[in-house]
Every structure is written in C-alpha cells, then in structure tokens.
Amino acid sequence: MTITEKPALDLLIAAPRGFCAGVDRAIHIVELAIEKYGAPVYVRHEIVHNKYVVDSLRAKGAIFVEELEEVPDGVPVVFSAHGVPKSVPVEAETRGLAYLDATCPLVSKVHRQAERLVEQGRHIIFVGHAGHPEVIGTFGQVPNGAMTLVETAEDAETVVVDDPGNIAFLTQTTLSVDDTADIVAVLQRRFPEIKAPRGEDICYATSNRQAAVKAIADHCDAMLVIGATNSSNSLRLVEVAERHGIPARLIQRASDLDLAWLNGIRTLGITAGASAPEILVRELVNRLAEHFTITEREEETTRETISFKLPRGLEAATV
C-alpha cells in the first residue's frame, strides 16, 4: 500500500491580525448586557461585521435587528461598534428604552471632530464608502448638508464646495491607508486651506493590519484574509496584498476555501480582519494541515496594547 505524501506548504501569518480593542469591547458589552439584564438583549445592526461572532452572541441570547422600531418596549438594546446617527439614541430615550452604546471610541472621536468643525462653520469633506454603517453614523452627527462624501481620488478631483477657504476633511476609520493618502493629497492640492483632522482618523488597528500584510507580501505566493464580505477593513487587506502583486482571497471560514486555489503555492500568507476572532485563524491552519505538510511562522510588525473602558453601568459587572 502506497501512502501519498502531502505537499509542503509554508504559512506566514501576519501579526497583528484579528480583533482590535474596539471590537473586543463591543462584543464584551453585549455579553455583559446579557449577563446583567438576562436574555434577550437586542442589538441594532451586527455588533461587528463577522458572522461567527454574531452567531455566537445570538446563541447566548442576543437578537440582531436593523432598526430600532424592531426592538420591543422594555428590553435593553445595544448600538453596534460602527456608531449610529444622533437620532437613534434620541428615539431610544423617547421610547424609554435602556440602551448601551458600543460605538468604538475611535469612531466616536471622529463624531466629535465633525461636531466641532460644523460649530466652527466649516463644511466637511468626508472620505469614506457610501452606505457603510460608520459613514451613515458619522453623517448623522451633523445637520443635513454639512458634509459631502468623497470615495475616490477621482471624486476628490471633481468635488465642488461653496467656500473653499472654509472647509475640512475627515475620514472613515477603516479605509486603505494608501488610497486615503492619495485622496487627501488631491484635496490638499485643490484646497490648500483645507483643515486636516487632529491626528490620523484611520484607526491604529486598520493601519497596523495593512502594514503587517505589506511586511509579509513579498515573501508569499498568495494571501488569505479571514473576514466578512461586508467588513471594510478586511476588504482593504485583500487590496493591499493584490497591490503587492500576489493573488489574495477573502474567506469567512476555513470551509469556504477552494483548495484547488492553492495549487502551486509554496508560501501562503494568512491574516484576519479586525472583527475576525483568532479561533477562525486556527480553524484555517488546522484544515490546511489535513491536506498539506505545513510549517508555520508568525511575522509581528508591532505589538498592540490598547484597550478601551466599558460604558458606565457595565463596569461593575466585571468586578
């Protein structure tokens, strides 16, 4: 009897990867709310963009809805990490709903900047992706007409503003670092007096994960990114790899991988978006080990130590 040897496959795993502090905080808020109030706890929109996470929380007693009108009276509701328009907590208060805001603090920082800029009388050019919950939430912090959305460098070349000397720009936190730099360069060329945000709006986790992919891309034949199809930061990781000249694919679970895609691949890069738990990385490695003789190496570009406080009312539940 002949035993067929499994082909060799080197795995180069990017670090940092996976959960960021904002995602970890948001998930913890839902878990603590269920512990404090009992099931069910309603969550407006996916708490983070990851089916595994959402299904896990649903099994614990979370019910996910898209609009507040779907939440019955008298039950607690959690707002997702992406942020919500101001009208949502106002509606919750009007109905007497107990709510917890799991908005990532770095998204909240952009919200406060938008408010301050509008108070100064500036029009805001917002760099982001139309329809993304974070963009909807940020636009909902200011009056209609106070912000204009720009998605690409081409948009930046053609955007028209009434008072070019009195404008500012802000950005979504989960964008491509390189794309955003190109867009901002166009805006600053066209509008030399445009006011930049305080510090970088693109969050540390997004920047770090893109930098980690860049660090390993030249040593890989292909890249797999674990993340949801509606996860902005995960999609950007695929783009970063492709721009470095290697094929890349986004998968949600190990079972989504077509093994034929790995034909001829000797070194495979692996990373995970900021809302993908580490268990999904291990799941992928284990599946690959069933079909290949693998060697595994992690390449760490930076160490993340950031953590965010929980909302008042839940802190006591952790004691």
Secondary structure, DSSP 8 states (H G I E B T S, - for coil): -------EEEEEEEES-S--HHHHHHHHHHHHHHHHH-S-EEEES-SSS-HHHHHHHHHHTEEEESSGGGS-TTS-EEE-TT---THHHHHHHHHT--EEE---HHHHHHHHHHHHHHHTT-EEEEES-TT-HHHHHHHTTS-TTSEEEE-SHHHHHH---S-TTSEEEEE-TTS-HHHHHHHHHHHHHH-TT-B--SS-SS-HHHHHHHHHHHHHHTT-SEEEEE--TT-HHHHHHHHHHHHTT--EEEESSGGG--GGGGTT-SEEEEEE-TTS-HHHHHHHHHHHHHHSEEEEEEEES----------TTTGGGG-
